[in-house]
Amino acid sequence: MIRLSNNAARAMEFTSFRKKENITDDELLLAVLKFEAAISKQNGLIFHCLVRNYDNEYANVVFGESVKDLKALSKNFGHLPEVRYFFDLIEMQSVKIEYHEIQKDGFLVPTDFSCIEKGTFSLKDVNNSAEICRISENIENEYLNTFENTQAHFIGEIEDNLYSEVIFGKTLAMTKQICMGYFGNTFCLELLDIADKDTMKLDFWYLIA
């Protein structure tokens, strides 16, 4: 995990993947430390960490001052031996890259978290897109921030009518429990009501590097 600045983040890259079967966790962890050192010179880069879920998938989570800064990573550093070696450990057909434009002013990546909840969804009616930020702020102020576990929260836009809700938590267990509480909270139900339930995907990732 590296933190290069405390600037406000406007974008998050979430790149999930599986490692090759013959690669150990220790090999991957050592490679990611070298990978972090290699990319740390990128302008506009704020933060990087590696997370894992219960399906043995991994994800690079990178925050930047803009999507442009994040997309420049592969162009500027893809040729370096440390970066190429890291990608040699990965099943490239498993790689999925998402760029999330953070729909919140002044978002700061928290310093004290152990897990990330990432949900994605589309809207039943695209005209409701103007309401997302208001609903998100209500969820944060009236529900999520009533728990000590919640460290940060934002709504992201991935592409046209594809959004994300991302929550940083102190512990995985408590973050999951809070998530289940959405179904009984008035402010959270407002978001669930405008989301197309057939498009909703939810996963939990825990910090490993």
N, C-alpha and C positions, 0 to 999 in steps of 0.2 A: 504494500500500500504506500503510495506517495501522495503528498500534498505539496504542490508547488506554489500555490498562492491562496489567499483567503478572499479572492475576488468573487463577486456574484456570478453564478453559473447561468447561462442562457440555454445550454444544450447538454444532453447526455447521450453518449453512445453506449448501447447495450449489445454486445456481441457474444452470443452463446455458441457453444461447441462441445464436442466430445473429444477426449484424447484417444490416441491410438491404443489398442489393447495391450501392446507390449511396453507401454510407457507407464512408469510408476508415478504415484502422486509426488514423491520426493523429487523426481526428475522434472516434473512439471513446475513445482514450486521454485526450484532453483532457476529454471529457465525464465519464469515470470519476473524474478528479481532482476535478472540481466535485461529483460525486455523493458522493464520500467526505467532502468538507468538509461537505456538507449533513447527512449521517447521523451525523456524529461526536458529536453532542450526545445521542444515544440512550443512556439509562441501561442499564447492563449490557452494552454493546457492548465487545468486547475487541480485535478485529482484523478487517481487511478486505483482500482482495487480488483482483486479476483474473488469471485464468489462461486458457490456450488449449490446444487439442489439435490433432492432425494432421488432423482432419476439419473444420478451420476453425470449430469451435464455441468459444465463450467461456463462462466461468463466473465469477460472483461467489461468492467464498468468504468467509463471515462467521462469526466465532466470538463466542459470547456466554456470559454467566453462566447463561442458561436459554433454553429454547425460547421461552418467553413473551416475553423481551426481543427475540429475533430476529423473532418474528411481529409485534411492535409497530412495526417499522420502517416498513412500508407504511402503517399506520394513522396514525402520527405524522408521517411525512415525505413521503408519497406526493403531497401537494398542492404541494410546493415546486417552483419553476421548474427548479432544477438536476436534481431527480429526474425530473420529467416529461420534460425534454429528453433525459436519458439513455435513458429508455424509448422515446422517439420514434425512436431510432436502431436499435431492435431489432425483429426479426420476432417479434411477440408470440405467434404460433401455435407458435413453436419453443421457447418457454420451458418449462422443467421445473424444479420446485422440490422439493428434498428437505430435510427437517429430521432431522438425526442427533443422537440423544441419546447422548453419549459414555459408554461403559461402562467408565470408568477414573477413579479418584479423582486429583485434583490434576493433570489434564492441562494442560500449558503449551504454547502455540503457539510453535514454535521461531523463532529469529531468523535462522538461516543455512540457507536452503533455496532451491532453484531449481525444484523440481518436486513434484507431488503425484500419488501413485498412489491411485486410488479403485476398489475392487472392491465389488460388491454380490452378495448371495447369500441364499437361503433354506435352511432345514434340512430334511433328509429326514425327521427325526423331531423335532417341536417339544420333546419331552422333553429333548433335548440342549442346550436353551438355557442350562441351569444350568452347562454345562461351558465355554461360550464364553470367559468371562473367564479361566479357568484356562489354557485352550489358548492364548489370546492372550498372556498373560503369559509362557508358556513360549517361544512363537515370538519374542517380543521379547528375552527374556534369553538364549536359547540360539542364536538365529540372527541376527535383525536387528541386534542391538547388537554383534555381532562385526565389523560393517562400519563404518568411519569415515563412510561415506556416509549412514547412517541418522540422521536428526535427530529424528524423533518417529513415534509409531505409536499407533493406537487402534482399537478395535472400536466401531461405532456401531449403534444400533437406530433404524430409519427408521419402521417400523410393525410390526404383528404378523407375526412370522416373515419379516421382511426386515431384513437386517443389512448393515453395511458394514465394510470394513477399509480404513483410510486410512494411508498412509505418506508422510512428508515426506523428500525426499532432497536431497543436495547437487547431484547432476547427474542428468539424465534417463537417460543411457546406463547409468550404474552402477545406478540404481534399477531399470531394466528387467532388467538382468542378475541382480540379487538376486532379483527377482520370479520369474524363470524357475527359480531354484534351489529354489523351494518344492517342486518335483516330486521332488527328491532328498534332502529333509531330513525326518527322522523327526518332528520337532515340527510342521513345517508340514503334513505329510501328515495329521496328526491332524485339522486343520481341514478339509482337502479331503475327508476321508473322511466327515465328518458333513454336509457341504454338498450340496445338490441341484445336481448339475453342470448340469442344464438351465436353472437360474436364474442361473448365475454370469455376471456382466458385469464387465469390467475395462477401465479406460482410464487414460491417463497425460496429465497436464496440466502445462504449463510456465508459470512466472511471467512476466507481462508488465507488470503495474502493481500 
